Amino acid sequence: MYNRPENTQEGQGAIWHPSPNFGARRDDLRPHLVVLHYTAMDSASAALERLCDPQYEVSAHYLIGSDGRLWQMVREAERAWHAGAGEWCGQDDINSRSIGIELDNRGNHPFSAPQMARLEELLHGVLSRWDISPSGVIGHSCMAPGRKFDPGPRFDWERLARQGLSESVCPAQHAQEIDVSMDLFRRLVRERGFTADVDDAALLNAIRLRFCPWQRGPLTRKDLLPLLPPVAQA
């Protein structure tokens, strides 16, 4: 039950710290998503203890400390308990469909350079092993809007996108005339994968956390621009 990962490339360089909080992936599903989290705790050691405590029934596949240390708690082939209720692209049971990565961060400060470097190294391996698209790297707030807010407004999604490790968003600056409406907004976000059944405010906040965390107030054109498809080049 607590054997080390059989694949020697899995979690390469990780400290093996097994959690009892896992199970088999349901319906023979395999991961096609990576869900990023922040721990919202005071230290990586406190988070590690919580993620490995059967009393709390939570876990993740990996935890990355602010100093870049990497722990693996659950084999990638197994179902860690990190995502909870929510959905993505109309599919639920995200735990059976994903790899969960926890980042030692309280949610109100930047992510350190060693931590981001280790995350990038880990993502390169995970995406390659499971043939996961960069668009499959999402935040906890993406699949559970209103309920979760991690990895939060301080996370550098564009840094990952520049390395092909998350979806690259090219704002459609050409779209000068847009009907700024909640109907259009909801259609565009569904096309991006945000299909959880939540109210307008929670959905708008989730989109801003992912694409434009500096935005405030009611829906504007700036919220819609990153969601529009780019213009095809002639």
N, C-alpha and C positions, 0 to 999 in steps of 0.2 A: 504493500500500500504506500510506503514511503520511500520506494526505491528512487535512485537518481534517474534523470531522464536517460532513455536508452540512446537517443540520437546525440552523439558527442558534439554536434554543432549547435544543438539547442541550448540556449542560455549560456553560450560560450563566455567564460570568464565570470560567470555568476556564482555567488555563494549559495549553495543548496541549503534551504531552510524550509523543510516541508510543512505544509499546512494540512490539517485533517479536513478542511472545508472544501471539498470538491466532489465530483461524481463523473459519471460517463456522459458524454454529449448525447443528447436525445435524438432519436430518429436517424441515427447514423450521420448526423450533420458534421461538417468540418468547418473550421474557421474561415470566413471570408471578410471579417471585420477586425479591426484593432480599436479598442476603446481606451482612451486616455483619461486618467483621473488625477486629481490632487488628493492628498491624504487628509488635509485640514487638521493635522495634529502637530504637536510641538516638536517632534523629532521622528527620524526614520525608525529608531528602535521602538518607540511607542507604537508606530503604525505597524511594524513587523509583528509585535506582540499581539495586537488586535487582529491582524489578518490570519494569525495562526492559532487563535483561541476558539475552541469549539463552541464556547458560550455565545459568541457573537454571530456565528454562521456567515461570515464574510471572508473573502480571500481574493487574490488576484494571481495571475501567472508570475508577474514580476513586480518588484519594487525598486525604484532608483532613488538613492539618497542624494542630498544636495551636493555632496562631495564626489558624486559619480559612482559610488559603490552600487553594485547590482546584486539583488537577491532573487532567486527563483523559488517559488513556493508550490507551484503546481505545474505538472508536465503540460506542454502545449496541446497534446492530444486529449487531455482531460478538460472537463467543464468546471472552471473556477466560478465562484459566486461573487461577482463584482458589479454586474450591471443592474440587476433588479428589474422592476416593471418599466415598460417602455417599448418602443418599436422603432424600426428603421426600414425604409422602403417597403412599408406595409407588412413587415415580418416582426413577430415577437420572439420571445425566448432568446434574447440577444446573448445570454451566457453560452448557449450551445453553438452560437454562430461566430464567436469572437475570442480574441486574445485580450486579456485585461492587463494594463500597465499602470501602476500607481507611481506618482511622482511626489516625493517629499516636499510639500509646499503647503502653506496655510491658506493660499488662495488670494492673498493681498499683497504679494511681493513678487519680484521677477524670479524666473527660474534660472539657476546658476549655469554658467558656461560648462563646467564639468558634467552636470546633470544632462544638459541638452546634448552634449557630445555623446554621452553614453546612450541616451535615448535614440539618437540617429543611428548609432552603430547597431543597436538592438533591432530597430525597425528594418534596417537593410536586411538583416537575417530573417526576421519573421515574415516580411513580405515575400522574400524569395522562396522560403521553405513552403509556404502555403499558397503561393501564387495570388496574393492579395493586391488589388489595385490601390494606388494612392488615394483614390476617392473612398476607399474602405477604411481609412484612418479617420476616426471621428472622436468627438468629445462625449463625455457622459451626458453633458447638457444637450447634445444633439439628439440623442435617442430618448431622453427623459426631460423634455422642456418643462420648466416650472418646478420640477421636483429636484433636479440636480443642476449645478452651476459650474462644475469642473470640466476641463482644467482652468476655466476662469478667464477674465479679461487680460491677465498679464502673460498668458501663454503666447509664444511666438509661432503662430501657424505659418506665416510667410517664410520663416527660416526653414521649416520642414518642406514647404512647397518648392523652394529653390533647389532642393536636393531630390525632388521627385518622391518625397515621402508623405505628402498629403496633397489634396486637390489644389491645383494652381488656379487661382481666380483672377481673371483679367477683366476688370470692370468695363462694361460696355459704354465708354464715354461718348460714343457716337449717338446714343439714344437721348436726344435733346427733349423730345416730346414723349412723355410717359404718362399714362393715365394712372396716377398714384391712387390706388384703391386697395382695400384689404382683399377683395376678390382676386385681383391680379397677384398680390403678394402671396396668398395662400396657394394659388396654382403654381407659382414659380418655386416656392419652397418644397412643395410635394415632389416636383420634378427633381429637386436636389436630394430627396430622401427623407425629409422631415415630415413624417406622416403620423406622428403621435397625436392623439385626440386631445388637444389642449385649447385653452382660450387664446384670443388674439394677442393679449399682452404677454403671456408666457412664450408664445411662438416668436413674437418679435424680439423678445429678450434673448432667446436661444440663437436666433439668427445673428443678432448683434454680437453676442459672445464669440461666435465663430468667425464672422467676417468683418465687423466694424464696431469693436467694443467702445469706441469713443462716442458713438451716436447716443443721443438722448431725445426724449420727447416723443411726439406722435410719429407715425410712419411718414417717411419722406422719400424723395427720389433717390437719395444716397443709399437708402436701405435696399432699394430695388436693383441698383446698378450691378452689384456683384453677382446677382442671381440671373441676369440676362445672358443668353448665349452670345459669344463673341461674333462679330461680323466675319463672314467667310471672305478670305482674301481672293481678289480676282487673279 
